[in-house]
């Protein structure tokens, strides 16, 4: 009788495991980093979880941005390489991102991300490709983001135009000061 207890217990655990496995009670749900393939706002794949008042304010801000983009375009200071508005270029006083692509394929972060999201204008899209490392290229040149110092100068200009308080975080300013100090020391 004592020999039967381990066998009955083992068979019982096996049956419990089988039942729980077939019911999939403890199975993790599948999570995909890329989301549902082909989901867009128009087909209901994206849910907007904002109050109506907030959505109205966003639309008003977009209208104001569109007006600023038109004014910059009239002054020939704004030409986007992507569909939609380039808020980085608009808020920092305009930018001709098509020229940026032509002159070295170095662009602002918003243009960079929009190009990777397949939102290039038709005139730009015909010149896009991929290199052997699957990086996005424009006329054979790998597309890169502006250098840090240029980005900082654009944010400074944005700060002056918008009145925003845009100062580097303390951790970054200390690192920048240290780097500048070591460069000054090496010049002596």
PyMOL CGO cylinders between C-alpha atoms (Angstrom):
from pymol import cmd
from pymol.cgo import CYLINDER

trace = [
    CYLINDER, 0.00, 0.00, 0.00, 2.83, 2.38, 0.84, 0.3, 1, 1, 1, 1, 1, 1,
    CYLINDER, 2.83, 2.38, 0.84, 4.36, 1.78, -2.57, 0.3, 1, 1, 1, 1, 1, 1,
    CYLINDER, 4.36, 1.78, -2.57, 1.15, 2.86, -4.33, 0.3, 1, 1, 1, 1, 1, 1,
    CYLINDER, 1.15, 2.86, -4.33, 1.04, 6.37, -2.81, 0.3, 1, 1, 1, 1, 1, 1,
    CYLINDER, 1.04, 6.37, -2.81, 4.04, 7.73, -4.76, 0.3, 1, 1, 1, 1, 1, 1,
    CYLINDER, 4.04, 7.73, -4.76, 2.64, 6.27, -7.98, 0.3, 1, 1, 1, 1, 1, 1,
    CYLINDER, 2.64, 6.27, -7.98, -0.83, 7.67, -7.39, 0.3, 1, 1, 1, 1, 1, 1,
    CYLINDER, -0.83, 7.67, -7.39, 0.62, 11.06, -6.47, 0.3, 1, 1, 1, 1, 1, 1,
    CYLINDER, 0.62, 11.06, -6.47, 2.80, 11.10, -9.62, 0.3, 1, 1, 1, 1, 1, 1,
    CYLINDER, 2.80, 11.10, -9.62, -0.12, 10.14, -11.86, 0.3, 1, 1, 1, 1, 1, 1,
    CYLINDER, -0.12, 10.14, -11.86, -2.30, 12.75, -10.12, 0.3, 1, 1, 1, 1, 1, 1,
    CYLINDER, -2.30, 12.75, -10.12, 0.28, 15.51, -10.75, 0.3, 1, 1, 1, 1, 1, 1,
    CYLINDER, 0.28, 15.51, -10.75, 0.58, 14.39, -14.36, 0.3, 1, 1, 1, 1, 1, 1,
    CYLINDER, 0.58, 14.39, -14.36, -3.20, 14.61, -14.81, 0.3, 1, 1, 1, 1, 1, 1,
    CYLINDER, -3.20, 14.61, -14.81, -3.37, 18.05, -13.15, 0.3, 1, 1, 1, 1, 1, 1,
    CYLINDER, -3.37, 18.05, -13.15, -0.56, 19.26, -15.42, 0.3, 1, 1, 1, 1, 1, 1,
    CYLINDER, -0.56, 19.26, -15.42, -2.33, 17.87, -18.47, 0.3, 1, 1, 1, 1, 1, 1,
    CYLINDER, -2.33, 17.87, -18.47, -5.63, 19.55, -17.58, 0.3, 1, 1, 1, 1, 1, 1,
    CYLINDER, -5.63, 19.55, -17.58, -3.99, 22.91, -16.81, 0.3, 1, 1, 1, 1, 1, 1,
    CYLINDER, -3.99, 22.91, -16.81, -1.95, 22.74, -20.00, 0.3, 1, 1, 1, 1, 1, 1,
    CYLINDER, -1.95, 22.74, -20.00, -4.93, 21.93, -22.17, 0.3, 1, 1, 1, 1, 1, 1,
    CYLINDER, -4.93, 21.93, -22.17, -6.96, 24.75, -20.62, 0.3, 1, 1, 1, 1, 1, 1,
    CYLINDER, -6.96, 24.75, -20.62, -3.98, 27.11, -21.11, 0.3, 1, 1, 1, 1, 1, 1,
    CYLINDER, -3.98, 27.11, -21.11, -4.66, 28.86, -17.83, 0.3, 1, 1, 1, 1, 1, 1,
    CYLINDER, -4.66, 28.86, -17.83, -1.06, 29.89, -17.22, 0.3, 1, 1, 1, 1, 1, 1,
    CYLINDER, -1.06, 29.89, -17.22, -0.02, 30.53, -20.83, 0.3, 1, 1, 1, 1, 1, 1,
    CYLINDER, -0.02, 30.53, -20.83, 1.44, 34.01, -21.34, 0.3, 1, 1, 1, 1, 1, 1,
    CYLINDER, 1.44, 34.01, -21.34, -0.29, 36.19, -23.91, 0.3, 1, 1, 1, 1, 1, 1,
    CYLINDER, -0.29, 36.19, -23.91, 1.58, 37.02, -27.07, 0.3, 1, 1, 1, 1, 1, 1,
    CYLINDER, 1.58, 37.02, -27.07, 3.00, 40.55, -27.15, 0.3, 1, 1, 1, 1, 1, 1,
    CYLINDER, 3.00, 40.55, -27.15, 4.30, 42.02, -30.39, 0.3, 1, 1, 1, 1, 1, 1,
    CYLINDER, 4.30, 42.02, -30.39, 6.66, 45.01, -30.42, 0.3, 1, 1, 1, 1, 1, 1,
    CYLINDER, 6.66, 45.01, -30.42, 5.47, 46.12, -33.84, 0.3, 1, 1, 1, 1, 1, 1,
    CYLINDER, 5.47, 46.12, -33.84, 1.77, 46.02, -33.03, 0.3, 1, 1, 1, 1, 1, 1,
    CYLINDER, 1.77, 46.02, -33.03, -0.90, 44.69, -35.33, 0.3, 1, 1, 1, 1, 1, 1,
    CYLINDER, -0.90, 44.69, -35.33, 0.22, 44.57, -38.92, 0.3, 1, 1, 1, 1, 1, 1,
    CYLINDER, 0.22, 44.57, -38.92, -1.56, 47.16, -41.03, 0.3, 1, 1, 1, 1, 1, 1,
    CYLINDER, -1.56, 47.16, -41.03, -3.40, 48.81, -38.13, 0.3, 1, 1, 1, 1, 1, 1,
    CYLINDER, -3.40, 48.81, -38.13, -4.17, 52.45, -38.82, 0.3, 1, 1, 1, 1, 1, 1,
    CYLINDER, -4.17, 52.45, -38.82, -6.37, 55.08, -37.27, 0.3, 1, 1, 1, 1, 1, 1,
    CYLINDER, -6.37, 55.08, -37.27, -8.77, 54.95, -40.23, 0.3, 1, 1, 1, 1, 1, 1,
    CYLINDER, -8.77, 54.95, -40.23, -9.50, 51.24, -39.88, 0.3, 1, 1, 1, 1, 1, 1,
    CYLINDER, -9.50, 51.24, -39.88, -9.90, 51.36, -36.12, 0.3, 1, 1, 1, 1, 1, 1,
    CYLINDER, -9.90, 51.36, -36.12, -6.49, 49.79, -35.36, 0.3, 1, 1, 1, 1, 1, 1,
    CYLINDER, -6.49, 49.79, -35.36, -5.48, 52.76, -33.20, 0.3, 1, 1, 1, 1, 1, 1,
    CYLINDER, -5.48, 52.76, -33.20, -7.66, 53.99, -30.37, 0.3, 1, 1, 1, 1, 1, 1,
    CYLINDER, -7.66, 53.99, -30.37, -7.54, 57.65, -29.38, 0.3, 1, 1, 1, 1, 1, 1,
    CYLINDER, -7.54, 57.65, -29.38, -7.94, 57.78, -25.64, 0.3, 1, 1, 1, 1, 1, 1,
    CYLINDER, -7.94, 57.78, -25.64, -8.17, 61.54, -25.13, 0.3, 1, 1, 1, 1, 1, 1,
    CYLINDER, -8.17, 61.54, -25.13, -10.93, 63.81, -23.97, 0.3, 1, 1, 1, 1, 1, 1,
    CYLINDER, -10.93, 63.81, -23.97, -12.72, 65.84, -26.66, 0.3, 1, 1, 1, 1, 1, 1,
    CYLINDER, -12.72, 65.84, -26.66, -11.37, 69.09, -25.21, 0.3, 1, 1, 1, 1, 1, 1,
    CYLINDER, -11.37, 69.09, -25.21, -7.81, 67.81, -25.49, 0.3, 1, 1, 1, 1, 1, 1,
    CYLINDER, -7.81, 67.81, -25.49, -8.36, 66.66, -29.09, 0.3, 1, 1, 1, 1, 1, 1,
    CYLINDER, -8.36, 66.66, -29.09, -9.77, 70.09, -29.96, 0.3, 1, 1, 1, 1, 1, 1,
    CYLINDER, -9.77, 70.09, -29.96, -6.68, 71.79, -28.50, 0.3, 1, 1, 1, 1, 1, 1,
    CYLINDER, -6.68, 71.79, -28.50, -4.38, 69.47, -30.45, 0.3, 1, 1, 1, 1, 1, 1,
    CYLINDER, -4.38, 69.47, -30.45, -6.23, 70.31, -33.68, 0.3, 1, 1, 1, 1, 1, 1,
    CYLINDER, -6.23, 70.31, -33.68, -5.98, 74.03, -32.90, 0.3, 1, 1, 1, 1, 1, 1,
    CYLINDER, -5.98, 74.03, -32.90, -2.23, 73.65, -32.28, 0.3, 1, 1, 1, 1, 1, 1,
    CYLINDER, -2.23, 73.65, -32.28, -1.89, 71.77, -35.57, 0.3, 1, 1, 1, 1, 1, 1,
    CYLINDER, -1.89, 71.77, -35.57, -3.74, 74.56, -37.39, 0.3, 1, 1, 1, 1, 1, 1,
    CYLINDER, -3.74, 74.56, -37.39, -1.39, 77.14, -35.85, 0.3, 1, 1, 1, 1, 1, 1,
    CYLINDER, -1.39, 77.14, -35.85, 1.64, 75.02, -36.84, 0.3, 1, 1, 1, 1, 1, 1,
    CYLINDER, 1.64, 75.02, -36.84, 0.28, 74.69, -40.38, 0.3, 1, 1, 1, 1, 1, 1,
    CYLINDER, 0.28, 74.69, -40.38, -0.08, 78.47, -40.55, 0.3, 1, 1, 1, 1, 1, 1,
    CYLINDER, -0.08, 78.47, -40.55, 3.52, 78.93, -39.32, 0.3, 1, 1, 1, 1, 1, 1,
    CYLINDER, 3.52, 78.93, -39.32, 4.72, 76.36, -41.87, 0.3, 1, 1, 1, 1, 1, 1,
    CYLINDER, 4.72, 76.36, -41.87, 2.95, 78.24, -44.66, 0.3, 1, 1, 1, 1, 1, 1,
    CYLINDER, 2.95, 78.24, -44.66, 4.54, 81.54, -43.53, 0.3, 1, 1, 1, 1, 1, 1,
    CYLINDER, 4.54, 81.54, -43.53, 8.01, 79.92, -43.44, 0.3, 1, 1, 1, 1, 1, 1,
    CYLINDER, 8.01, 79.92, -43.44, 7.42, 78.37, -46.87, 0.3, 1, 1, 1, 1, 1, 1,
    CYLINDER, 7.42, 78.37, -46.87, 6.44, 81.81, -48.25, 0.3, 1, 1, 1, 1, 1, 1,
    CYLINDER, 6.44, 81.81, -48.25, 9.78, 83.12, -46.95, 0.3, 1, 1, 1, 1, 1, 1,
    CYLINDER, 9.78, 83.12, -46.95, 11.44, 80.08, -48.58, 0.3, 1, 1, 1, 1, 1, 1,
    CYLINDER, 11.44, 80.08, -48.58, 12.69, 78.87, -45.19, 0.3, 1, 1, 1, 1, 1, 1,
    CYLINDER, 12.69, 78.87, -45.19, 10.74, 75.63, -44.96, 0.3, 1, 1, 1, 1, 1, 1,
    CYLINDER, 10.74, 75.63, -44.96, 10.66, 72.68, -47.33, 0.3, 1, 1, 1, 1, 1, 1,
    CYLINDER, 10.66, 72.68, -47.33, 9.94, 69.30, -45.75, 0.3, 1, 1, 1, 1, 1, 1,
    CYLINDER, 9.94, 69.30, -45.75, 11.19, 66.04, -47.21, 0.3, 1, 1, 1, 1, 1, 1,
    CYLINDER, 11.19, 66.04, -47.21, 8.42, 64.07, -45.54, 0.3, 1, 1, 1, 1, 1, 1,
    CYLINDER, 8.42, 64.07, -45.54, 4.64, 64.07, -45.47, 0.3, 1, 1, 1, 1, 1, 1,
    CYLINDER, 4.64, 64.07, -45.47, 3.01, 65.97, -42.65, 0.3, 1, 1, 1, 1, 1, 1,
    CYLINDER, 3.01, 65.97, -42.65, 4.44, 68.85, -40.71, 0.3, 1, 1, 1, 1, 1, 1,
    CYLINDER, 4.44, 68.85, -40.71, 7.97, 68.84, -39.38, 0.3, 1, 1, 1, 1, 1, 1,
    CYLINDER, 7.97, 68.84, -39.38, 7.44, 70.44, -35.99, 0.3, 1, 1, 1, 1, 1, 1,
    CYLINDER, 7.44, 70.44, -35.99, 11.16, 70.45, -35.23, 0.3, 1, 1, 1, 1, 1, 1,
    CYLINDER, 11.16, 70.45, -35.23, 11.90, 72.51, -38.36, 0.3, 1, 1, 1, 1, 1, 1,
    CYLINDER, 11.90, 72.51, -38.36, 8.89, 74.81, -37.90, 0.3, 1, 1, 1, 1, 1, 1,
    CYLINDER, 8.89, 74.81, -37.90, 9.53, 75.63, -34.24, 0.3, 1, 1, 1, 1, 1, 1,
    CYLINDER, 9.53, 75.63, -34.24, 13.22, 76.25, -34.85, 0.3, 1, 1, 1, 1, 1, 1,
    CYLINDER, 13.22, 76.25, -34.85, 12.67, 78.83, -37.58, 0.3, 1, 1, 1, 1, 1, 1,
    CYLINDER, 12.67, 78.83, -37.58, 12.42, 76.63, -40.66, 0.3, 1, 1, 1, 1, 1, 1,
    CYLINDER, 12.42, 76.63, -40.66, 14.63, 74.22, -42.51, 0.3, 1, 1, 1, 1, 1, 1,
    CYLINDER, 14.63, 74.22, -42.51, 14.96, 72.95, -46.07, 0.3, 1, 1, 1, 1, 1, 1,
    CYLINDER, 14.96, 72.95, -46.07, 15.29, 69.23, -45.35, 0.3, 1, 1, 1, 1, 1, 1,
    CYLINDER, 15.29, 69.23, -45.35, 15.40, 68.35, -49.04, 0.3, 1, 1, 1, 1, 1, 1,
    CYLINDER, 15.40, 68.35, -49.04, 18.60, 70.42, -49.29, 0.3, 1, 1, 1, 1, 1, 1,
    CYLINDER, 18.60, 70.42, -49.29, 19.88, 68.70, -46.15, 0.3, 1, 1, 1, 1, 1, 1,
    CYLINDER, 19.88, 68.70, -46.15, 19.42, 65.34, -47.87, 0.3, 1, 1, 1, 1, 1, 1,
    CYLINDER, 19.42, 65.34, -47.87, 21.07, 66.58, -51.05, 0.3, 1, 1, 1, 1, 1, 1,
    CYLINDER, 21.07, 66.58, -51.05, 24.04, 68.03, -49.14, 0.3, 1, 1, 1, 1, 1, 1,
    CYLINDER, 24.04, 68.03, -49.14, 25.23, 65.02, -47.18, 0.3, 1, 1, 1, 1, 1, 1,
    CYLINDER, 25.23, 65.02, -47.18, 22.02, 63.22, -46.12, 0.3, 1, 1, 1, 1, 1, 1,
    CYLINDER, 22.02, 63.22, -46.12, 22.13, 64.71, -42.62, 0.3, 1, 1, 1, 1, 1, 1,
    CYLINDER, 22.13, 64.71, -42.62, 18.69, 65.59, -41.28, 0.3, 1, 1, 1, 1, 1, 1,
    CYLINDER, 18.69, 65.59, -41.28, 16.82, 66.55, -38.12, 0.3, 1, 1, 1, 1, 1, 1,
    CYLINDER, 16.82, 66.55, -38.12, 15.45, 63.81, -35.82, 0.3, 1, 1, 1, 1, 1, 1,
    CYLINDER, 15.45, 63.81, -35.82, 11.85, 64.25, -36.97, 0.3, 1, 1, 1, 1, 1, 1,
    CYLINDER, 11.85, 64.25, -36.97, 12.74, 63.91, -40.65, 0.3, 1, 1, 1, 1, 1, 1,
    CYLINDER, 12.74, 63.91, -40.65, 14.93, 60.93, -39.82, 0.3, 1, 1, 1, 1, 1, 1,
    CYLINDER, 14.93, 60.93, -39.82, 12.13, 59.08, -38.05, 0.3, 1, 1, 1, 1, 1, 1,
    CYLINDER, 12.13, 59.08, -38.05, 9.54, 59.98, -40.70, 0.3, 1, 1, 1, 1, 1, 1,
    CYLINDER, 9.54, 59.98, -40.70, 11.81, 58.67, -43.47, 0.3, 1, 1, 1, 1, 1, 1,
    CYLINDER, 11.81, 58.67, -43.47, 12.19, 55.37, -41.61, 0.3, 1, 1, 1, 1, 1, 1,
    CYLINDER, 12.19, 55.37, -41.61, 8.39, 55.27, -41.18, 0.3, 1, 1, 1, 1, 1, 1,
    CYLINDER, 8.39, 55.27, -41.18, 7.96, 55.44, -44.99, 0.3, 1, 1, 1, 1, 1, 1,
    CYLINDER, 7.96, 55.44, -44.99, 6.55, 58.97, -44.94, 0.3, 1, 1, 1, 1, 1, 1,
    CYLINDER, 6.55, 58.97, -44.94, 8.89, 60.51, -47.53, 0.3, 1, 1, 1, 1, 1, 1,
    CYLINDER, 8.89, 60.51, -47.53, 7.42, 62.84, -50.13, 0.3, 1, 1, 1, 1, 1, 1,
    CYLINDER, 7.42, 62.84, -50.13, 7.17, 61.33, -53.59, 0.3, 1, 1, 1, 1, 1, 1,
    CYLINDER, 7.17, 61.33, -53.59, 10.11, 63.35, -54.93, 0.3, 1, 1, 1, 1, 1, 1,
    CYLINDER, 10.11, 63.35, -54.93, 12.34, 62.13, -52.09, 0.3, 1, 1, 1, 1, 1, 1,
    CYLINDER, 12.34, 62.13, -52.09, 11.03, 58.54, -51.95, 0.3, 1, 1, 1, 1, 1, 1,
    CYLINDER, 11.03, 58.54, -51.95, 12.33, 57.72, -55.45, 0.3, 1, 1, 1, 1, 1, 1,
    CYLINDER, 12.33, 57.72, -55.45, 15.90, 58.31, -54.22, 0.3, 1, 1, 1, 1, 1, 1,
    CYLINDER, 15.90, 58.31, -54.22, 15.64, 56.25, -51.03, 0.3, 1, 1, 1, 1, 1, 1,
    CYLINDER, 15.64, 56.25, -51.03, 17.22, 52.83, -50.69, 0.3, 1, 1, 1, 1, 1, 1,
    CYLINDER, 17.22, 52.83, -50.69, 18.99, 50.52, -48.26, 0.3, 1, 1, 1, 1, 1, 1,
    CYLINDER, 18.99, 50.52, -48.26, 22.66, 49.68, -47.92, 0.3, 1, 1, 1, 1, 1, 1,
    CYLINDER, 22.66, 49.68, -47.92, 24.19, 46.28, -47.13, 0.3, 1, 1, 1, 1, 1, 1,
    CYLINDER, 24.19, 46.28, -47.13, 23.56, 46.85, -43.41, 0.3, 1, 1, 1, 1, 1, 1,
    CYLINDER, 23.56, 46.85, -43.41, 19.88, 47.72, -44.07, 0.3, 1, 1, 1, 1, 1, 1,
    CYLINDER, 19.88, 47.72, -44.07, 20.40, 51.40, -43.22, 0.3, 1, 1, 1, 1, 1, 1,
    CYLINDER, 20.40, 51.40, -43.22, 18.27, 53.93, -45.08, 0.3, 1, 1, 1, 1, 1, 1,
    CYLINDER, 18.27, 53.93, -45.08, 20.12, 55.80, -47.83, 0.3, 1, 1, 1, 1, 1, 1,
    CYLINDER, 20.12, 55.80, -47.83, 19.40, 58.83, -50.01, 0.3, 1, 1, 1, 1, 1, 1,
    CYLINDER, 19.40, 58.83, -50.01, 21.11, 58.67, -53.40, 0.3, 1, 1, 1, 1, 1, 1,
    CYLINDER, 21.11, 58.67, -53.40, 23.52, 56.10, -51.97, 0.3, 1, 1, 1, 1, 1, 1,
    CYLINDER, 23.52, 56.10, -51.97, 24.46, 58.13, -48.85, 0.3, 1, 1, 1, 1, 1, 1,
    CYLINDER, 24.46, 58.13, -48.85, 23.47, 56.80, -45.42, 0.3, 1, 1, 1, 1, 1, 1,
    CYLINDER, 23.47, 56.80, -45.42, 20.95, 59.14, -43.77, 0.3, 1, 1, 1, 1, 1, 1,
    CYLINDER, 20.95, 59.14, -43.77, 22.18, 60.45, -40.43, 0.3, 1, 1, 1, 1, 1, 1,
    CYLINDER, 22.18, 60.45, -40.43, 20.94, 62.86, -37.75, 0.3, 1, 1, 1, 1, 1, 1,
    CYLINDER, 20.94, 62.86, -37.75, 22.45, 66.34, -37.30, 0.3, 1, 1, 1, 1, 1, 1,
    CYLINDER, 22.45, 66.34, -37.30, 25.54, 66.56, -35.06, 0.3, 1, 1, 1, 1, 1, 1,
    CYLINDER, 25.54, 66.56, -35.06, 24.83, 67.27, -31.38, 0.3, 1, 1, 1, 1, 1, 1,
    CYLINDER, 24.83, 67.27, -31.38, 26.20, 70.83, -31.45, 0.3, 1, 1, 1, 1, 1, 1,
    CYLINDER, 26.20, 70.83, -31.45, 23.98, 71.71, -34.43, 0.3, 1, 1, 1, 1, 1, 1,
    CYLINDER, 23.98, 71.71, -34.43, 20.95, 70.23, -32.65, 0.3, 1, 1, 1, 1, 1, 1,
    CYLINDER, 20.95, 70.23, -32.65, 21.77, 72.29, -29.58, 0.3, 1, 1, 1, 1, 1, 1,
    CYLINDER, 21.77, 72.29, -29.58, 21.93, 75.46, -31.66, 0.3, 1, 1, 1, 1, 1, 1,
    CYLINDER, 21.93, 75.46, -31.66, 18.54, 74.65, -33.25, 0.3, 1, 1, 1, 1, 1, 1,
    CYLINDER, 18.54, 74.65, -33.25, 17.02, 74.10, -29.81, 0.3, 1, 1, 1, 1, 1, 1,
    CYLINDER, 17.02, 74.10, -29.81, 18.50, 77.42, -28.65, 0.3, 1, 1, 1, 1, 1, 1,
    CYLINDER, 18.50, 77.42, -28.65, 16.88, 79.13, -31.62, 0.3, 1, 1, 1, 1, 1, 1,
    CYLINDER, 16.88, 79.13, -31.62, 13.61, 77.34, -30.85, 0.3, 1, 1, 1, 1, 1, 1,
    CYLINDER, 13.61, 77.34, -30.85, 13.82, 78.54, -27.25, 0.3, 1, 1, 1, 1, 1, 1,
    CYLINDER, 13.82, 78.54, -27.25, 14.25, 82.13, -28.41, 0.3, 1, 1, 1, 1, 1, 1,
    CYLINDER, 14.25, 82.13, -28.41, 11.34, 81.88, -30.89, 0.3, 1, 1, 1, 1, 1, 1,
    CYLINDER, 11.34, 81.88, -30.89, 8.85, 80.10, -28.63, 0.3, 1, 1, 1, 1, 1, 1,
    CYLINDER, 8.85, 80.10, -28.63, 9.82, 81.48, -25.23, 0.3, 1, 1, 1, 1, 1, 1,
    CYLINDER, 9.82, 81.48, -25.23, 10.29, 77.94, -23.88, 0.3, 1, 1, 1, 1, 1, 1,
    CYLINDER, 10.29, 77.94, -23.88, 12.81, 77.34, -21.13, 0.3, 1, 1, 1, 1, 1, 1,
    CYLINDER, 12.81, 77.34, -21.13, 15.10, 74.81, -22.81, 0.3, 1, 1, 1, 1, 1, 1,
    CYLINDER, 15.10, 74.81, -22.81, 18.28, 74.33, -20.84, 0.3, 1, 1, 1, 1, 1, 1,
    CYLINDER, 18.28, 74.33, -20.84, 20.39, 71.19, -20.68, 0.3, 1, 1, 1, 1, 1, 1,
    CYLINDER, 20.39, 71.19, -20.68, 19.79, 68.84, -17.78, 0.3, 1, 1, 1, 1, 1, 1,
    CYLINDER, 19.79, 68.84, -17.78, 22.35, 69.14, -14.95, 0.3, 1, 1, 1, 1, 1, 1,
    CYLINDER, 22.35, 69.14, -14.95, 23.89, 65.75, -15.79, 0.3, 1, 1, 1, 1, 1, 1,
    CYLINDER, 23.89, 65.75, -15.79, 24.45, 66.75, -19.42, 0.3, 1, 1, 1, 1, 1, 1,
    CYLINDER, 24.45, 66.75, -19.42, 25.74, 70.23, -18.63, 0.3, 1, 1, 1, 1, 1, 1,
    CYLINDER, 25.74, 70.23, -18.63, 28.34, 68.80, -16.24, 0.3, 1, 1, 1, 1, 1, 1,
    CYLINDER, 28.34, 68.80, -16.24, 29.48, 66.33, -18.89, 0.3, 1, 1, 1, 1, 1, 1,
    CYLINDER, 29.48, 66.33, -18.89, 29.67, 69.10, -21.50, 0.3, 1, 1, 1, 1, 1, 1,
    CYLINDER, 29.67, 69.10, -21.50, 31.67, 71.36, -19.15, 0.3, 1, 1, 1, 1, 1, 1,
    CYLINDER, 31.67, 71.36, -19.15, 34.08, 68.52, -18.34, 0.3, 1, 1, 1, 1, 1, 1,
    CYLINDER, 34.08, 68.52, -18.34, 34.58, 67.75, -22.01, 0.3, 1, 1, 1, 1, 1, 1,
    CYLINDER, 34.58, 67.75, -22.01, 35.14, 71.43, -22.83, 0.3, 1, 1, 1, 1, 1, 1,
    CYLINDER, 35.14, 71.43, -22.83, 37.60, 71.77, -19.94, 0.3, 1, 1, 1, 1, 1, 1,
    CYLINDER, 37.60, 71.77, -19.94, 39.66, 68.77, -21.07, 0.3, 1, 1, 1, 1, 1, 1,
    CYLINDER, 39.66, 68.77, -21.07, 39.73, 70.16, -24.61, 0.3, 1, 1, 1, 1, 1, 1,
    CYLINDER, 39.73, 70.16, -24.61, 40.93, 73.54, -23.27, 0.3, 1, 1, 1, 1, 1, 1,
    CYLINDER, 40.93, 73.54, -23.27, 43.61, 71.81, -21.15, 0.3, 1, 1, 1, 1, 1, 1,
    CYLINDER, 43.61, 71.81, -21.15, 44.86, 69.86, -24.18, 0.3, 1, 1, 1, 1, 1, 1,
    CYLINDER, 44.86, 69.86, -24.18, 45.20, 73.10, -26.20, 0.3, 1, 1, 1, 1, 1, 1,
    CYLINDER, 45.20, 73.10, -26.20, 47.68, 74.57, -23.70, 0.3, 1, 1, 1, 1, 1, 1,
]
cmd.load_cgo(trace, "trace")
